[in-house]
Amino acid sequence: MSIKPPTLEQLRRIAKDLGFHMSDAELEVYRELMTGNLAAYNYLDSVPDYVPQVRYPRLPGYRPDAAENLYGAWYRKTSVRGASSGKLAGRKIVLKDNICLAGVPLSGGSSILEGYVPEVDATIATRILDAGGEIIGKSVCEYFSFSGGSHTSATGPVQNPHKPGYSAGGSSSGSAALVAAGEVEMAIGGDQGGSIRIPSSYCGTYGMKPTYGLVPYTGILSIEFTVDHTGPITANVADNALLLEVLAGPDGIDPRQIGVKTAEYTKSLKKDTSGLKIAVVKEGFGFADSDPQVDAKVQKAAKRLAKCGAKVEEISIPIHAMGSAIIFPILAEGGLDTMKGNGFGSNHKGLYVTSMMSYLSQWRQRADEFSESLKTTFLFAQFMQESQQGRLYGKAQNLGRQLRAAYDAAFEKYDLLLMPTTPMKATPLPKPGASVKEIVARALEMLENTSPFDLTGHPAMSVPCGIIDGLPVGLMLVGPHFGETKIYRAAHAFEQSGNWQTF
């Protein structure tokens, strides 16, 4: 179906939006000129898209009822079987519901994408299947992933398996909850401000945010191109290393992947921590909202790592305390720009899932359905764009290089950095009728230590290190770029030192 040229009325509105002041006579001239440009668009509209081919049969699956979904963590159950052999043969994996799995509905935690079915597989889905894994469903995530809590999804809150009524963390809430509950062996999360590590901290799972670009983001709904990460959430370190081994490496499509260096991560588990130098970052403790018990539990875990053979010292990285402030304009203004670009934006050479872009475009007529945390973020982002012309977004990106340099300076002397994953353990879920202030606070209160490393791209992993009042505590290990093997060495040694639930 050919694309029709704009009417004079449409062009008059467009000109006004762009700040042009033109008479109808002038607009008519430009309208005639534009008609000639439609040929290119009509050609594009008439030919097939060029997207990766889907290689394995599948069914759309079903949405489980409450009896089959005790924690509200499943968005969809299905069974997509891959190759008959491979590193993941016999293993079952769940995908966060912002990841394309052809023929299986994707909502991104939203009501706006409800009913959308992608026609492509994300690269990581294909890699799981090629390695013999079975994808058994999609896990609930927060509304367009803009929450570190587990209460903003359009399908309802995700319960913490350790203590129902408490947050499972977000935005990969369902992935961590399903692993913690023992319903799946492995899961995939996404991380732009901590969304793999926060739910892992709250639920007591192992969550790795890999180095920026190590794992291709192709075919996954983005928040902001410069901070998008995806990676594994598992019940133990060995499974985490195995899954990352399958996921990592360039796919030839994702332009985030520059100078990628992979490794056989499972081999790092055979090494102990002898010779590893670990720096406890002073500024990662004692925030205004820090729970002293959490800080103490993580300090105790650092001493346990020292007993495992690592050399552990405290250092100061002053700029770390401001890392979450530096990244905020990038998440807010960049996230708004991505939404204005219907989930994929422009100015990059990646895979554009055009069917999702078309479906998502209806957000402009349905923005009232956004979660409170998303409304807060976008209202503020639009105000800042209008009042500051994007200059503070730019300054944040500039300061991000300074933040990265500060961490890199520490890595010249130390192998790993250590701090709490989140300043607090899981908090209560907002009750029905809770105020907007409480809902937003529960969504954004825990980002101080996780979000800086999304901006700098360093790999970081949450490792469970104890229980307080029935709720897990997470220890975060951060490595140099492409230093995942060092993280796995320390995490595995800590895991093997005893049952973390008794630490």
C-alpha positions as CSV (number, residue, x, y, z in Angstrom):
1,M,0.0,0.0,0.0
2,S,1.6,3.3,-1.1
3,I,2.2,6.1,1.4
4,K,0.1,9.1,0.7
5,P,1.6,12.6,0.7
6,P,0.6,14.9,3.6
7,T,-2.5,17.1,3.4
8,L,-2.0,20.8,3.7
9,E,-3.6,20.6,7.2
10,Q,-1.1,17.9,8.3
11,L,1.8,19.9,6.9
12,R,0.6,23.1,8.7
13,R,0.7,21.2,12.0
14,I,4.1,19.7,11.3
15,A,5.6,23.0,10.4
16,K,4.2,24.5,13.6
17,D,5.8,21.7,15.7
18,L,9.1,22.3,14.0
19,G,9.0,26.0,14.6
20,F,8.6,27.0,10.9
21,H,6.4,30.0,10.0
22,M,5.1,29.5,6.5
23,S,2.1,30.6,4.6
24,D,-0.2,28.1,3.0
25,A,1.2,29.0,-0.4
26,E,4.7,28.2,0.8
27,L,3.6,25.0,2.4
28,E,2.0,24.0,-0.9
29,V,5.3,24.4,-2.6
30,Y,7.1,22.2,0.0
31,R,4.3,19.7,-0.2
32,E,4.9,19.2,-3.9
33,L,8.6,18.8,-3.3
34,M,8.0,16.2,-0.6
35,T,5.8,14.1,-2.9
36,G,9.0,13.2,-4.9
37,N,10.6,11.9,-1.8
38,L,7.9,9.3,-1.2
39,A,9.3,7.0,-3.9
40,A,12.1,5.9,-1.6
41,Y,9.7,5.3,1.2
42,N,7.3,3.4,-1.0
43,Y,10.2,1.2,-2.2
44,L,11.2,0.4,1.4
45,D,7.6,-0.4,2.3
46,S,7.3,-2.8,-0.6
47,V,10.3,-5.1,0.0
48,P,10.9,-7.7,2.8
49,D,12.7,-6.6,5.9
50,Y,16.2,-7.9,6.5
51,V,16.2,-9.6,9.9
52,P,17.8,-12.7,11.4
53,Q,16.0,-15.9,10.5
54,V,14.2,-17.9,13.1
55,R,15.6,-21.5,13.3
56,Y,13.6,-23.5,15.8
57,P,9.9,-24.3,16.0
58,R,7.8,-22.9,18.8
59,L,4.3,-22.3,20.1
60,P,3.0,-19.1,21.7
61,G,2.6,-20.7,25.1
62,Y,0.1,-19.4,27.7
63,R,-0.1,-17.1,30.7
64,P,-0.3,-19.2,33.8
65,D,-3.1,-18.6,36.3
66,A,-2.5,-17.6,39.9
67,A,-2.3,-21.2,41.1
68,E,0.6,-21.8,38.7
69,N,2.2,-18.4,39.3
70,L,2.6,-18.1,43.1
71,Y,4.9,-15.1,43.0
72,G,3.5,-13.3,40.0
73,A,6.8,-13.8,38.3
74,W,5.7,-15.6,35.1
75,Y,4.5,-13.6,32.2
76,R,4.4,-16.5,29.8
77,K,5.1,-20.2,29.9
78,T,6.1,-22.0,26.7
79,S,8.7,-24.6,25.5
80,V,11.1,-23.8,22.7
81,R,13.7,-26.5,22.3
82,G,17.0,-25.9,20.6
83,A,19.8,-28.1,19.3
84,S,20.0,-31.7,20.5
85,S,23.4,-31.1,22.1
86,G,25.6,-28.3,23.4
87,K,26.8,-26.6,26.6
88,L,23.2,-26.0,27.7
89,A,21.8,-29.4,26.8
90,G,19.1,-30.3,29.2
91,R,19.0,-26.9,30.8
92,K,15.9,-24.7,31.1
93,I,16.1,-21.0,30.8
94,V,13.6,-18.1,31.2
95,L,13.9,-14.8,29.4
96,K,13.1,-11.4,30.8
97,D,10.0,-10.1,29.0
98,N,11.8,-7.4,27.1
99,I,13.6,-10.0,25.0
100,C,12.3,-11.0,21.6
101,L,11.3,-14.6,21.2
102,A,9.6,-15.1,17.9
103,G,6.0,-16.2,18.1
104,V,5.8,-15.6,21.9
105,P,4.1,-12.5,23.2
106,L,6.3,-9.7,24.6
107,S,5.0,-6.8,26.8
108,G,8.0,-5.2,28.3
109,G,6.1,-5.2,31.6
110,S,3.6,-2.7,30.0
111,S,0.0,-2.6,29.1
112,I,0.9,-0.7,25.9
113,L,2.7,-3.7,24.3
114,E,0.1,-6.2,25.5
115,G,-0.8,-8.4,22.5
116,Y,2.5,-7.7,20.6
117,V,4.2,-10.8,19.2
118,P,7.7,-10.4,17.7
119,E,8.7,-12.2,14.6
120,V,12.5,-12.4,15.4
121,D,14.6,-14.0,18.1
122,A,17.1,-11.9,20.0
123,T,20.7,-13.0,19.4
124,I,20.9,-14.3,23.0
125,A,17.8,-16.4,22.5
126,T,19.3,-18.0,19.4
127,R,22.6,-18.7,21.2
128,I,20.8,-20.4,24.1
129,L,18.9,-22.6,21.6
130,D,22.0,-23.3,19.5
131,A,23.7,-24.5,22.7
132,G,21.0,-27.0,23.4
133,G,19.1,-25.0,25.9
134,E,15.3,-25.0,26.3
135,I,13.6,-21.6,26.7
136,I,10.6,-22.3,28.9
137,G,9.0,-18.9,29.2
138,K,9.2,-15.1,29.8
139,S,9.5,-13.6,33.2
140,V,7.6,-10.5,34.4
141,C,9.6,-7.3,34.3
142,E,8.8,-3.8,35.5
143,Y,6.9,-1.3,33.3
144,F,9.4,-0.6,30.5
145,S,12.0,-1.6,33.1
146,F,11.9,1.8,34.8
147,S,12.0,0.5,38.4
148,G,14.3,-1.1,40.9
149,G,11.3,-2.4,42.8
150,S,8.9,-5.2,41.8
151,H,5.6,-3.4,41.9
152,T,5.2,-1.4,38.6
153,S,4.5,-4.2,36.1
154,A,1.1,-4.0,34.4
155,T,0.5,-7.6,35.5
156,G,0.9,-6.8,39.1
157,P,3.7,-7.0,41.8
158,V,6.3,-9.8,41.9
159,Q,6.6,-11.3,45.4
160,N,9.9,-12.1,47.0
161,P,10.1,-15.9,47.4
162,H,11.9,-15.5,50.7
163,K,9.3,-13.2,52.2
164,P,6.0,-12.6,50.3
165,G,4.8,-9.0,50.7
166,Y,8.3,-7.8,50.1
167,S,10.0,-6.6,46.9
168,A,11.8,-9.0,44.6
169,G,13.7,-6.1,43.2
170,G,13.7,-4.9,39.6
171,S,13.5,-4.4,36.8
172,S,14.3,-8.1,36.1
173,S,12.0,-9.0,39.0
174,G,10.5,-12.2,37.6
175,S,13.8,-13.6,36.5
176,A,15.4,-13.4,40.0
177,A,12.2,-14.5,41.8
178,L,11.8,-17.6,39.6
179,V,15.5,-18.6,40.1
180,A,15.2,-18.0,43.9
181,A,12.0,-20.0,44.1
182,G,13.7,-22.9,42.3
183,E,11.2,-22.8,39.4
184,V,14.0,-22.3,36.8
185,E,17.7,-23.1,36.7
186,M,18.8,-20.0,34.7
187,A,17.3,-16.7,33.7
188,I,18.3,-13.7,31.6
189,G,17.9,-10.2,33.0
190,G,18.6,-6.7,31.7
191,D,20.6,-3.9,33.5
192,Q,20.7,-0.2,32.8
193,G,20.8,1.0,36.4
194,G,21.1,-2.2,38.3
195,S,18.2,-4.3,37.1
196,I,20.1,-7.7,37.1
197,R,21.9,-7.0,40.4
198,I,19.2,-5.4,42.4
199,P,16.7,-8.3,42.2
200,S,19.6,-10.7,42.7
201,S,20.5,-8.9,45.9
202,Y,16.9,-8.9,47.1
203,C,16.2,-12.5,46.2
204,G,19.6,-14.1,47.0
205,T,20.6,-15.1,43.4
206,Y,23.8,-14.6,41.5
207,G,23.4,-11.8,38.9
208,M,26.1,-10.8,36.5
209,K,26.0,-7.5,34.6
210,P,28.7,-8.2,32.1
211,T,31.1,-5.6,30.6
212,Y,29.3,-3.2,28.3
213,G,29.0,-4.8,24.8
214,L,30.2,-8.3,25.9
215,V,26.8,-9.8,25.4
216,P,24.8,-8.5,22.3
217,Y,21.7,-6.5,23.0
218,T,20.3,-7.3,19.6
219,G,16.5,-7.9,19.7
220,I,16.0,-6.5,23.2
221,L,13.8,-3.5,24.1
222,S,16.2,-0.7,25.0
223,I,16.1,2.0,27.7
224,E,19.2,4.0,26.6
225,F,21.7,2.9,24.0
226,T,24.8,3.8,26.0
227,V,23.9,1.9,29.2
228,D,22.0,-1.2,27.9
229,H,23.3,-4.5,29.3
230,T,21.9,-8.0,29.4
231,G,23.2,-11.0,31.3
232,P,22.6,-14.1,33.5
233,I,20.8,-14.7,36.8
234,T,21.4,-18.1,38.3
235,A,21.2,-20.0,41.6
236,N,25.0,-20.7,41.7
237,V,28.2,-19.3,40.2
238,A,29.0,-22.3,37.9
239,D,25.7,-21.9,36.1
240,N,26.3,-18.2,35.8
241,A,29.7,-18.7,34.2
242,L,28.4,-21.4,31.9
243,L,25.5,-19.2,30.6
244,L,27.7,-16.2,30.1
245,E,30.1,-18.4,28.1
246,V,27.2,-19.2,25.7
247,L,25.9,-15.6,25.6
248,A,29.1,-13.6,25.1
249,G,30.8,-12.5,21.9
250,P,30.1,-10.2,18.9
251,D,27.1,-11.0,16.7
252,G,28.0,-8.6,13.9
253,I,24.9,-6.6,14.4
254,D,25.0,-4.8,17.8
255,P,27.2,-1.6,17.5
256,R,27.7,-1.6,21.3
257,Q,30.2,-4.4,20.8
258,I,33.6,-2.8,20.3
259,G,36.8,-4.6,21.1
260,V,35.0,-7.5,22.8
261,K,37.2,-10.0,24.6
262,T,35.6,-13.3,25.6
263,A,37.0,-16.1,27.8
264,E,36.1,-19.6,29.0
265,Y,34.5,-18.4,32.1
266,T,33.9,-21.9,33.6
267,K,37.7,-22.5,33.7
268,S,38.0,-19.6,36.1
269,L,36.2,-21.6,38.7
270,K,39.1,-24.0,39.0
271,K,41.3,-21.2,40.4
272,D,41.2,-20.0,44.0
273,T,41.5,-16.4,45.2
274,S,45.2,-16.6,46.0
275,G,46.8,-13.5,44.6
276,L,43.6,-11.6,44.1
277,K,43.7,-8.1,45.5
278,I,40.2,-6.8,46.5
279,A,39.4,-3.2,47.4
280,V,36.6,-2.4,49.7
281,V,35.2,0.9,48.5
282,K,34.6,3.2,51.5
283,E,32.0,5.3,49.6
284,G,29.9,2.2,48.9
285,F,28.9,2.1,52.5
286,G,27.1,4.6,54.8
287,F,24.6,6.2,52.4
288,A,21.8,8.2,54.1
289,D,19.4,5.3,53.4
290,S,21.9,2.5,54.1
291,D,20.9,-0.2,56.5
292,P,23.8,-0.6,59.0
293,Q,23.1,-4.3,59.3
294,V,23.6,-4.7,55.5
295,D,26.8,-2.7,55.6
296,A,28.0,-4.9,58.5
297,K,27.1,-8.1,56.7
298,V,29.0,-7.1,53.6
299,Q,32.1,-6.1,55.7
300,K,31.9,-9.5,57.3
301,A,31.8,-11.1,53.9
302,A,34.9,-9.1,52.8
303,K,36.8,-10.7,55.8
304,R,35.6,-14.1,54.7
305,L,37.1,-13.5,51.2
306,A,40.4,-12.6,53.0
307,K,40.2,-16.0,54.8
308,C,39.8,-17.6,51.3
309,G,43.2,-16.2,50.3
310,A,42.5,-12.8,48.8
311,K,44.2,-9.7,49.9
312,V,41.5,-7.3,51.1
313,E,42.1,-3.6,51.8
314,E,39.8,-0.5,52.1
315,I,40.2,2.3,49.6
316,S,38.5,5.6,48.9
317,I,37.0,6.6,45.5
318,P,35.3,9.9,46.3
319,I,33.5,10.3,42.9
320,H,31.7,6.9,43.4
321,A,29.3,8.7,45.9
322,M,28.1,10.8,43.0
323,G,27.9,8.1,40.4
324,S,24.1,7.6,40.6
325,A,23.7,11.4,40.2
326,I,25.9,11.4,37.1
327,I,24.0,8.7,35.4
328,F,20.5,10.0,36.2
329,P,20.2,12.4,33.2
330,I,21.3,9.7,30.9
331,L,18.6,7.3,32.1
332,A,15.9,10.0,32.2
333,E,16.5,12.1,29.1
334,G,18.1,9.3,27.1
335,G,15.2,7.0,28.1
336,L,12.7,9.6,27.0
337,D,14.4,10.0,23.7
338,T,14.4,6.2,23.2
339,M,10.7,6.2,23.9
340,K,10.2,9.1,21.4
341,G,12.0,6.8,18.9
342,N,9.5,4.0,19.7
343,G,11.9,1.9,21.7
344,F,14.8,2.0,19.2
345,G,15.6,5.6,18.6
346,S,17.9,6.3,15.6
347,N,21.5,7.1,14.8
348,H,22.9,3.6,15.4
349,K,23.5,0.6,13.2
350,G,21.7,-2.1,15.1
351,L,18.7,-4.4,14.5
352,Y,15.5,-2.3,14.4
353,V,12.5,-4.5,15.2
354,T,10.2,-2.4,13.1
355,S,7.0,-4.4,14.1
356,M,7.7,-3.4,17.7
357,M,8.3,0.2,16.8
358,S,4.9,0.3,15.1
359,Y,3.2,-1.3,18.0
360,L,4.9,0.8,20.6
361,S,4.1,4.1,18.7
362,Q,0.6,4.0,20.3
363,W,2.2,5.1,23.7
364,R,1.5,8.7,22.8
365,Q,-2.2,8.1,23.0
366,R,-1.9,5.8,26.1
367,A,0.7,7.6,28.2
368,D,-1.7,7.7,31.1
369,E,-1.2,4.0,31.5
370,F,2.5,4.5,32.4
371,S,3.7,3.6,35.8
372,E,4.2,6.3,38.4
373,S,8.0,6.0,38.3
374,L,7.9,6.3,34.5
375,K,5.6,9.3,34.6
376,T,7.9,11.0,37.2
377,T,11.0,10.3,35.1
378,F,9.6,11.4,31.8
379,L,8.0,14.6,33.2
380,F,11.3,15.6,34.7
381,A,13.2,14.6,31.6
382,Q,11.0,16.7,29.3
383,F,11.3,19.7,31.6
384,M,15.1,19.4,31.7
385,Q,15.3,19.0,27.9
386,E,13.2,22.1,27.4
387,S,15.0,24.2,30.1
388,Q,18.6,23.0,29.7
389,Q,18.6,22.1,26.0
390,G,20.1,18.7,26.7
391,R,23.4,20.2,27.9
392,L,23.3,18.4,31.2
393,Y,22.8,15.0,29.5
394,G,25.9,15.8,27.5
395,K,27.8,16.8,30.7
396,A,26.7,13.6,32.4
397,Q,28.2,11.6,29.5
398,N,31.4,13.7,29.8
399,L,31.6,13.1,33.5
400,G,31.0,9.4,32.9
401,R,34.5,9.3,31.5
402,Q,35.9,10.8,34.6
403,L,34.0,8.3,36.7
404,R,35.4,5.4,34.6
405,A,38.9,6.8,34.9
406,A,38.6,6.8,38.7
407,Y,37.6,3.1,38.8
408,D,40.3,2.3,36.2
409,A,42.9,4.0,38.4
410,A,41.9,1.6,41.2
411,F,42.1,-1.4,38.9
412,E,45.8,-0.5,38.3
413,K,46.4,-1.7,41.8
414,Y,43.5,-4.0,42.6
415,D,41.8,-6.8,40.8
416,L,38.3,-6.2,42.1
417,L,36.2,-3.7,44.0
418,L,33.8,-4.7,46.7
419,M,30.7,-3.0,48.2
420,P,27.0,-3.8,49.0
421,T,24.9,-4.4,45.9
422,T,22.1,-2.4,47.4
423,P,22.2,-0.2,50.6
424,M,19.3,-2.1,52.0
425,K,17.6,-5.5,51.9
426,A,14.3,-5.9,50.2
427,T,11.6,-3.4,51.3
428,P,7.9,-4.0,51.7
429,L,5.8,-3.8,48.5
430,P,3.5,-0.7,48.4
431,K,0.0,-1.7,49.5
432,P,-3.0,-1.0,47.3
433,G,-3.8,2.7,47.5
434,A,-0.3,3.7,48.4
435,S,0.7,7.3,47.6
436,V,2.5,8.2,44.4
437,K,5.5,9.3,46.6
438,E,5.7,5.9,48.2
439,I,5.4,4.0,44.9
440,V,8.1,6.1,43.3
441,A,10.4,5.9,46.3
442,R,10.2,2.1,46.4
443,A,11.1,2.1,42.7
444,L,14.2,4.3,42.9
445,E,15.7,4.0,46.4
446,M,18.4,1.4,45.8
447,L,20.5,2.6,42.9
448,E,23.6,4.2,44.6
449,N,26.0,1.4,44.1
450,T,24.7,-0.4,41.0
451,S,24.0,2.4,38.6
452,P,27.5,3.9,38.3
453,F,28.8,0.7,36.6
454,D,26.2,0.8,33.9
455,L,27.6,4.2,32.9
456,T,31.2,3.1,33.1
457,G,30.6,-0.4,31.6
458,H,32.6,-2.3,34.2
459,P,31.4,-5.9,34.9
460,A,29.7,-6.3,38.3
461,M,28.1,-9.2,40.0
462,S,25.8,-9.6,43.0
463,V,26.7,-12.5,45.3
464,P,24.4,-13.5,48.2
465,C,26.3,-13.1,51.4
466,G,23.8,-13.6,54.3
467,I,20.3,-13.2,55.6
468,I,18.8,-10.5,57.8
469,D,15.2,-10.9,59.1
470,G,14.6,-13.6,56.5
471,L,15.8,-11.5,53.6
472,P,19.0,-11.9,51.6
473,V,21.9,-9.4,51.5
474,G,23.9,-8.9,48.3
475,L,27.7,-8.4,48.0
476,M,28.8,-6.7,44.8
477,L,32.1,-7.5,43.1
478,V,33.2,-5.2,40.3
479,G,36.0,-6.0,37.8
480,P,38.0,-4.2,35.1
481,H,36.6,-4.2,31.6
482,F,36.3,-7.8,30.4
483,G,37.5,-9.0,33.8
484,E,34.6,-11.4,34.4
485,T,37.0,-14.2,35.1
486,K,38.3,-12.4,38.2
487,I,34.8,-11.9,39.5
488,Y,33.9,-15.5,39.0
489,R,37.1,-16.6,40.8
490,A,36.2,-14.6,43.9
491,A,32.5,-15.4,43.7
492,H,33.1,-19.1,43.4
493,A,35.5,-19.2,46.3
494,F,33.1,-17.3,48.5
495,E,30.3,-19.6,47.5
496,Q,32.3,-22.7,48.3
497,S,33.3,-21.3,51.7
498,G,30.0,-22.2,53.2
499,N,26.2,-21.8,53.0
500,W,25.6,-18.1,52.5
501,Q,22.3,-18.3,54.3
502,T,24.1,-19.0,57.5
503,F,26.8,-16.3,57.1
